[in-house]
Amino acid sequence: MNARFPWFRHHRLILLSGQRWRMRLVLWGGAIAVGVIGVAFAWAANRAQDLFGAMLISPWLALLITPLGFVLCAWLTRTVFPGAEGSGIPQAIAARKLKDDRVRSRLLSLRLTAGKILLTLIGLSTGASIGREGPTVQVGASIMLWAAKLGGMGAKRD
């Protein structure tokens, strides 16, 4: 059978390869984690916007709440979560092109992921006109980088 179908042996080796299955499991696990966190983030963002609506006893109260929320987010970004500024999409693109793992990790760390989520939720709960799509991209890229490192696939690029 192998003489007639030489490709069969090659495909069987690829299908049964332990290294390939490890890679598949890492990618599937990372994708599931990104999906779960993305859905939880979307749910929390909706609750944050609902909170802002509930805080507005008077529309004039937004003139106090929103600037205070911006000040809090700016302070947290500079002191606690440096690197969390921006929408998240340019950071994910830049990290993909970087060869130095230390620099890439500064753009896509789990600490930065937590900060990005927290800052987005604070912004939405204080009336900021921001979306969750860009931060979700950066959060997803961070989780996938972490999953790759956990699975032993986070080696340096050439």
N, C-alpha and C positions, 0 to 999 in steps of 0.2 A: 504494500500500500504506500509506503514512503517513497519507493522508486517511482511510482506513478504520480504521486502528489508530493513533491519535495517541499512545497510551501506549507503543508500540513504540520510537519515537524517543527518548523520555525514558528508558526503561529501558536502551536501547543506550548512551546517553551516560553513564549511571550505571555501567554494567558496564565501559565502556572508560576511565573516568576515571583518569588517572594518580595523582591525589591519593587517590582511594579505594583504588587498588591499593597505594599506599605504606602507607596505614593498615592494610590487610589484612595486608601482609607484616610490618609492625611487630608487629601483634597475634599473628600466627601464630608469628613468631620468638620473641617474648616467651613465648608459651604453651609452645613447645617447650623453651625454656631453663628455664622453671619446672618442667616435667615432668622434665627430665633432672636438674636440681639436687635436686628433691624425691625422686626415686628414689635418687640418690646419698646424700642426707641420711638417708633411711630405712635404707639399707644400712649407712652409717657408724654410725647409732644402734644398730642391732642388734649390730654389732661392738663398740661401746662397752659395751653391756650384757654381752656375752660376756666382755670383758676384766675387768669387775668380778667376774663369776663365777669367772674363772680366778685372780684375785688372792686370793680368799677361801680360803686354806689352812685357816683356822679361822673359824667364824662370828663369833668375838670380834674378828677383825681389822676387821670392818665398823665397829666402834665407834671405830676410829682413822681408817680411810680416808674414811668418809663426812663427818665433821665437817671434816677437812682439805680435802676437795673443796669443801665449802660455803664455807669461808674463802677458798680460791683463787678460786672463782667470784665471790664478793662483792667481793674486791679487784680482780679484773680488770674487773668491771662498773663500779666507781667510778673506776678510774684509766685504763683503756685503752678501754673501750667504754661510756661513759656513754650512757644511753638504751636499753640492751639489756635492762634489767630488765622484768619482766612477761611475760605469756604470749605476746604478739604480736598477738592478735586485737583487743584494744581499741586498740592503736597503729595498726593498719591501718584500723580504722573511723574513728578520729580524723583520720588523715591524709587520708582520702577527703573528709572534711567541711571541711578547712582550705582557705582561699583563698590564703594566703601560701606561695609555693613554697619559701622558705628554711626555714620552720617545718616544712613537710611533709617536706622533705629530711632534717631532723634525726630524724624518725621512721622514714624509709624510705631510708636511704643504703646503698650497697654495703658501706661499712666496717662499718656496724651489722649488715648481713646476715652478713658473715663472723664478726663477734663473736657474734651470736646462735647461729650454727651451732657455733662453737667452744665457747661456754659450755654449750650443751645437751649436746654430746658429752662435755665434762669432767664435767658433772653426772651423766650416765648412767654414765660409766665409774667414778664414785666412789660409786655407789649411790643417787643422788637419785631420788625418786619423781616424775619429771616425764615429760611426754609430748612428742612432737615435732610434734604437730598444730598447736598455737598458733604456735610458731616457724616452721613451714612456711608458715603464712598470711602472716606478716610478711615472710618471705623472698620469697615469691611476689609480694606487693604491691611490694616493693622492686625486684625484677627488672622487673616490668611498668612501674613508674614510670621506671626507667632506660631501658627499651626505648622508651617514649614520648618521652623527651627525646632519645634517639639518633635517632629517626625524625622529629624536628621537631614532635612533637605535645605537647610539655610546656609549652605556653603557659599563662600565668596564667588563672585562672578569674575570671568576673565575679561 
